[in-house]
Amino acid sequence: MLKGVDIGGSFIKVLWEDQRKEKHFIRDIKSDREKLLKKIKEVVLEGRPSGVGIAVAGFTSSGGKVFKSPNIPVLDGIDLAQLFSSEGIPVAIGNDVSLGAFGEWFFDHRQSEVLVLVAIGTGLGGGLVVEGRPFFGVCGSAMEIGHHIISKDGYPCNCGRRGCWEAYCSSYGLERIYRDLGGGELRDYRIAEKALEGDELALRAVERFKDFLITGLMNMVHIFNPDTVVLGGGVIENLKPLLRDIEERVKEVSVSLPASCVSVKFSSAGEFLGSRGALAFIKTRITDIKS
């Protein structure tokens, strides 16, 4: 049986072909390379799968090597394909949100010609599917849209640069916005809870977050002219009731032609967005891998 595995900053999440789900906590070992790799290998091989799709956060090549993972830096330089080369199990590896985008198309949006996924959690990632094919770019690192600049010399980003979209639209971005407005230290999910309760400062922080989100989405509409933009990830899930007007506001600031073609949806995959995409990827790749 096939399964999809999503390696994130806090959990490794697994979705089996029969829809069984697993979560493995790794935040306490994610700074220890040896322990983390041992855990990844254990989770991937558990249950004797017939094939595994692996989604990983960061700049990941088409061959399965992680060149840079801003939120899991101990994976930098790790060749995940090589890690499993002697195990006799077909493995397909890719960036978590690129695979997540393919999962959105594969399971929910087969009618879409051009689908863009924007996933916001610990960081911000993007994925693109064109006519049913995931777009990885030449080296496999396409759609790192979290690291396109939306404010020159702006907030510092976990990637080491300044002004990235992720620096504003991510868990730590929302926390920073709230802090800069005078709210002190508070976790992103608590900010969302306070905003939903009507707290004025939290609502101001969320509105500023939304302004940056809308700016980035406008850029995606102008660059890719998609028919479908899907929003997902933990931060989006927490803020969803406050984002109901997002399609209308993106269309208001976008040029009318691409705006007329696009619709903005929310992912139905929840926290298993990456693992579902990894499962879709191995389902379509396993025949090629075996041959």
N, C-alpha and C positions, 0 to 999 in steps of 0.2 A: 504494500500500500504506500502511496506517495504522501509526502507531507511538506509543508512550508515552514521555514524557520526564520524568524526575524530577530536579529541581534541588535538590541537597543541599549541605551545608556543605563537603564535600571533593570530591565527584564529581557530574557530571551523568551519569545512567544512562539508557540507552535500551533499550527492548524493542520490536522490530518485530513485525508481525503474523505473520511466518513464524518467529518465535522467535529471530531473530538478536539478540545482545546487544552493547552497547557501554558502555564506561566512559571518561569524559573527566575528567581530573584538573583541578580548579579551585581547590584550596586556596590556591595561590600567587597567584591573581588575585582572590580573593573579596572583598578589601577595596578593589578598584579598580572603581568602578561602570562606567566606560566599557568597560574590558576585559572585565568579566564579562558585560555586556549584549551585547557583540559576540560573545562565545563562545556565549552562549545562543542567539542568533539563528542563528549558524553551525550549531550542533548540530541545532536544530529544523528548519532548511530543508534540511540535507544529505540527499541521496538522493531528492529530489523526492517527498516523501510526499503521499498523497492527503488526509490529515488527521492532526492531531497532538493528542494529549492531553498536557497539561502539568501536572505535580504540583509544587507549590512549598511549602517549609516556611514556616509562619507564618500570620498572620491574613490570609486572602485572600478578597476579596469574590466574590460570585457573578458579577460582571462582569469579573473577572480582574485587579483591582488589588490589589497587595500593600500592606496598611496597616502591618503590622509583622512582621518576620521576626527574632526574637531571635537566631538563630544565623547569619543572613546579613543583617546590618543595612543593607548598601548597597542592598538591594532595597526598603527601606522607601519607600513612595510610588510605586513603579514600576507603571505600568499595562501589564501584559504583553499584554493583549488589543490595546491600541493599538499596541504594538510590532510586531504582526504583521497589523494591519488592512489594510495595502496589499499584502500578499504573495499574496493570492488563494488561501490555503490555509485550510480550516476548522480552527479551533483551539478546544479546550475546556479551560478552566483551573480548577483547584481546589486546595484544601489537600492536601498530600501524603498525609496519613494518612486523611482523609475519602475520597479516591480509592482509597487502598490498601484500605480497608474494603470498598468496592464491588468491587474486584478479588477480594478473598477470597470474597465472596458469588458473584460472577459465575463464577469459575473452579472454586471448591472447595466451596461451602456453599449451593447453591441451595435446600436444604431448610430453611434457617434463616429464621425469621420475624423475629427481632430479633438482629442480630449487632453486637457491639462489638469493634473492633480497638484494641489498645493496642500501640503501636510505640515501642520504646526504643532510641535510638542516641545521637547527639550531644545530642538533647533527648528529650522524651516527648510524643507526640501521640496523638490518638484519632480514631476514626471510627465512625459508626453507620449501619447499613442496616436499614430497617424494611420488611418485605414486598417486598424487592427494589428499594427506592428509597433512594439515599443521602440522608442527612439533613444539610443544610447550614445550617439555621436561616434566619432572615429575611434576614440580610446576607451569609451565606456563611461565618461564622466559628464555627459550632457545633462542639462537641466539642474545644475547646482544653483538654482535661482535665488536661494537664500543668501548667496554671496554676490548678488549684483547690487551695486551701490544705489541707494535711494536718497542718501544725505551725505554729501561730500564732507569728509572730516567729522562725521557724526559720531554716534555712540560706538565704543569698541565692540568688536564681534569676537566670538570664541575662535574664529579662524585666524585671528591676529591682525586683521585689517579693521578699518573704521567705516561706519555708515552703511553696512550691509543691511539688507531687508531683515535678515534673521536677528540683527541686533535690536530691532524694534518689535518684530512679530515672532515671538518665541516665549517659552516660559520665563526665561531670564530677562527678556525684553520687556514683558508686561510688568515683572517685578521691579525693574529699573524705572520704568515710567511712573509707577505708583510711588516709588521712593522719591523720585525727583519732584513729584507734586506735593511732597511733604508727608507722605503716609508711613514712612518708616519701612522696616523689613517685614515682608509678608509674602508667603508662598503664592504662586499664581492661582492655584485652585481656590484659595481663601479670598483672593481679590475677586474672582468670579462669583463666589458665594455672596460676598458682601454687596457686589453690584446688583445681583439678583434680588437681594433684600432691600435695595433702594438706597444704599449708602452713597452719598453724594461724591465723595472723593474717589471711591472705587469706580463709580460710573464715569467720572471724568477720565480716569486712567484707561478704562475700556474704550471710551470714545476716541482718545488719542491713539490707542492701539489700532482701532478700526480705521482711522485716517491713514495710517501707514499701510494697513492691509489693503485698503481700497486703492491706494497709489500703486502698490505692487501688482495688484490684479489688473488695473488699467494697463500697465506695461505688458502683462501677459496677453491681454486682449489685442493690443496693438501689434505685438510681435508675432503671435501665432495665429490670430484670427480663428480661435476655436469655436466649435458649436457647443462644447460642454466644458465647464470648469467645475471641478469637484473639490470641495474643501473637506479636510479630514485631520485627524490627529487629536491628541488629548486636550490641548488648549481650545481647539475649535469645539470639541464635544462639550467642554465646560461652559463655553460662552454662547453656544448655539441659540438659546432663547433671545440673546441680545444681538444676533446677527441676521435676523429675519429680513431686514431691509437691504442686505448686502448686494443682491443682484441689481436692485433699482439704483442704488448709489454708484455701483461700478458703471452701469450704463449711462448715468448722468454725466460722468466725467470722461467717458470714452467717446471717440469719434463715432458718428451715428452708423456708418456702414458696418464695421465689425460689431458694434454694440447690438445691432439689429439681429445678428446671427447667434448670439451667445446666450446660454442659460447657465445659472450658477446653482449647483446642487450640493448637498451634504452627503458624505460617504455613509453607507449603511454598515460598513465593516467594523466600526468602533476601533478598539485598541488592537484588533487583529488585522489592521490594514496592510501592514508589511508582510505578515505571514500568509495572508490570503493571496497577495500578489505573487509571493514566492511559490505558492502552491500552483497558481495558474501558470507560472513560467515553466516549472518542471513538467507539468501536464502537457505543455506544447513542445517541450524540448527533448523529452526523454527518448523518443524514437531516434532523433538525430544523434544524441549522445551515445546510445547503444550501437549505432551503426558506425 
